[in-house]
Protein backbone atom coordinates (compact mmCIF):
# COMPACT_ATOMS: atom_id res chain seq x y z
CA UNK A 1 0.00 0.00 0.00
CA UNK A 2 1.43 3.37 -0.96
CA UNK A 3 2.08 6.20 1.45
CA UNK A 4 -0.52 8.36 -0.25
CA UNK A 5 -3.20 5.71 0.29
CA UNK A 6 -2.24 5.32 3.94
CA UNK A 7 -2.41 9.08 4.46
CA UNK A 8 -5.81 9.23 2.81
CA UNK A 9 -7.14 6.42 5.02
CA UNK A 10 -5.84 8.18 8.13
CA UNK A 11 -7.48 11.46 7.11
CA UNK A 12 -10.82 9.73 6.44
CA UNK A 13 -10.56 7.97 9.80
CA UNK A 14 -9.92 11.22 11.67
CA UNK A 15 -12.77 12.97 9.84
CA UNK A 16 -15.20 10.14 10.70
CA UNK A 17 -14.15 10.26 14.35
CA UNK A 18 -14.50 14.07 14.44
CA UNK A 19 -17.96 13.75 12.89
CA UNK A 20 -18.88 11.19 15.57
CA UNK A 21 -17.75 13.54 18.36
CA UNK A 22 -19.74 16.44 16.91
CA UNK A 23 -22.84 14.27 16.49
CA UNK A 24 -22.64 12.91 20.05
CA UNK A 25 -22.39 16.44 21.42
CA UNK A 26 -25.30 17.52 19.17
CA UNK A 27 -23.23 20.21 17.51
CA UNK A 28 -24.17 18.79 14.13
CA UNK A 29 -27.24 16.68 13.53
CA UNK A 30 -27.54 14.21 10.66
CA UNK A 31 -30.74 12.25 11.32
CA UNK A 32 -29.99 9.60 8.71
CA UNK A 33 -26.68 8.69 10.42
CA UNK A 34 -27.92 8.80 14.02
CA UNK A 35 -28.67 5.04 14.26
CA UNK A 36 -25.19 4.23 12.94
CA UNK A 37 -23.05 6.19 15.41
CA UNK A 38 -21.45 3.03 16.80
CA UNK A 39 -20.58 1.77 13.33
CA UNK A 40 -19.05 5.12 12.37
CA UNK A 41 -16.55 4.70 15.21
CA UNK A 42 -15.90 1.06 14.30
CA UNK A 43 -15.27 2.02 10.66
CA UNK A 44 -12.95 4.80 11.78
CA UNK A 45 -10.82 2.46 13.89
CA UNK A 46 -10.77 -0.23 11.19
CA UNK A 47 -9.51 2.29 8.65
CA UNK A 48 -6.86 3.48 11.10
CA UNK A 49 -5.82 -0.12 11.75
CA UNK A 50 -5.53 -0.86 8.03
CA UNK A 51 -3.52 2.33 7.47
CA UNK A 52 -1.14 1.46 10.32
CA UNK A 53 -0.21 -1.96 8.90
Backbone as CSV, one residue per row, in Angstrom:
resi,resn,N_x,N_y,N_z,CA_x,CA_y,CA_z,C_x,C_y,C_z
1,UNK,0.858,-1.171,0.000,0.000,0.000,0.000,0.905,1.234,0.000
2,UNK,0.589,2.187,-0.839,1.432,3.375,-0.958,1.213,4.332,0.214
3,UNK,2.149,5.219,0.377,2.082,6.202,1.452,0.901,7.138,1.273
4,UNK,0.610,7.471,0.027,-0.523,8.362,-0.252,-1.839,7.716,0.164
5,UNK,-1.980,6.425,-0.101,-3.196,5.707,0.292,-3.325,5.641,1.806
6,UNK,-2.214,5.375,2.477,-2.239,5.322,3.944,-2.634,6.672,4.535
7,UNK,-2.080,7.731,3.984,-2.408,9.078,4.463,-3.888,9.385,4.251
8,UNK,-4.400,8.999,3.106,-5.815,9.232,2.809,-6.709,8.469,3.785
9,UNK,-6.359,7.214,4.068,-7.143,6.421,5.018,-7.109,7.032,6.416
10,UNK,-5.960,7.535,6.816,-5.844,8.179,8.132,-6.695,9.443,8.197
11,UNK,-6.682,10.229,7.133,-7.483,11.460,7.107,-8.971,11.127,7.180
12,UNK,-9.411,10.139,6.419,-10.818,9.732,6.439,-11.196,9.236,7.830
13,UNK,-10.305,8.485,8.452,-10.561,7.974,9.797,-10.723,9.115,10.805
14,UNK,-9.843,10.075,10.748,-9.922,11.219,11.670,-11.184,12.033,11.421
15,UNK,-11.551,12.224,10.160,-12.771,12.969,9.841,-14.026,12.238,10.344
16,UNK,-14.060,10.918,10.191,-15.195,10.145,10.701,-15.296,10.261,12.216
17,UNK,-14.152,10.170,12.890,-14.154,10.262,14.349,-14.572,11.662,14.809
18,UNK,-14.103,12.692,14.109,-14.501,14.066,14.439,-16.002,14.256,14.223
19,UNK,-16.520,13.667,13.139,-17.960,13.748,12.888,-18.733,13.059,14.008
20,UNK,-18.224,11.912,14.472,-18.877,11.190,15.571,-18.919,12.048,16.831
21,UNK,-17.803,12.687,17.163,-17.750,13.541,18.359,-18.765,14.672,18.253
22,UNK,-18.809,15.324,17.092,-19.739,16.442,16.910,-21.198,15.980,16.948
23,UNK,-21.466,14.776,16.458,-22.839,14.266,16.492,-23.248,13.855,17.904
24,UNK,-22.330,13.298,18.669,-22.637,12.908,20.048,-22.920,14.139,20.894
25,UNK,-22.191,15.209,20.656,-22.391,16.443,21.420,-23.509,17.309,20.846
26,UNK,-24.186,16.817,19.828,-25.298,17.516,19.169,-24.905,18.868,18.592
27,UNK,-23.674,18.994,18.179,-23.233,20.212,17.507,-23.692,20.169,16.055
28,UNK,-23.576,18.997,15.441,-24.173,18.790,14.127,-25.165,17.643,14.258
29,UNK,-26.212,17.704,13.469,-27.244,16.677,13.527,-27.492,16.164,12.113
30,UNK,-27.257,14.875,11.929,-27.540,14.213,10.661,-28.476,13.056,11.001
31,UNK,-29.786,13.273,10.883,-30.740,12.255,11.324,-30.560,10.897,10.657
32,UNK,-30.132,10.868,9.412,-29.986,9.595,8.711,-28.835,8.756,9.277
33,UNK,-27.837,9.409,9.885,-26.683,8.685,10.422,-26.794,8.410,11.917
34,UNK,-27.776,8.952,12.577,-27.921,8.802,14.024,-27.943,7.336,14.477
35,UNK,-28.662,6.445,13.798,-28.665,5.043,14.261,-27.329,4.326,14.063
36,UNK,-26.437,4.899,13.283,-25.189,4.225,12.944,-23.973,4.831,13.644
37,UNK,-24.172,5.543,14.735,-23.048,6.193,15.412,-21.984,5.178,15.841
38,UNK,-22.405,4.055,16.382,-21.449,3.031,16.800,-20.624,2.542,15.612
39,UNK,-21.279,2.308,14.488,-20.578,1.772,13.328,-19.659,2.798,12.686
40,UNK,-19.948,4.075,12.857,-19.048,5.119,12.368,-17.712,5.031,13.103
41,UNK,-17.774,4.818,14.414,-16.547,4.695,15.208,-15.806,3.411,14.847
42,UNK,-16.535,2.326,14.675,-15.900,1.061,14.297,-15.202,1.210,12.949
43,UNK,-15.867,1.802,11.978,-15.268,2.016,10.663,-14.021,2.892,10.763
44,UNK,-14.087,3.913,11.597,-12.946,4.798,11.777,-11.739,4.038,12.312
45,UNK,-11.936,3.214,13.318,-10.818,2.464,13.886,-10.315,1.374,12.944
46,UNK,-11.202,0.769,12.169,-10.769,-0.228,11.193,-9.902,0.423,10.119
47,UNK,-10.314,1.583,9.641,-9.509,2.291,8.646,-8.144,2.681,9.216
48,UNK,-8.129,3.118,10.459,-6.864,3.477,11.099,-5.975,2.246,11.261
49,UNK,-6.570,1.118,11.615,-5.823,-0.124,11.754,-5.224,-0.565,10.415
50,UNK,-6.013,-0.470,9.360,-5.531,-0.857,8.032,-4.396,0.069,7.588
51,UNK,-4.541,1.362,7.882,-3.519,2.329,7.472,-2.227,2.149,8.270
52,UNK,-2.308,1.616,9.472,-1.135,1.460,10.316,-0.327,0.212,9.964
53,UNK,-0.912,-0.716,9.230,-0.208,-1.960,8.904,0.952,-1.766,8.013
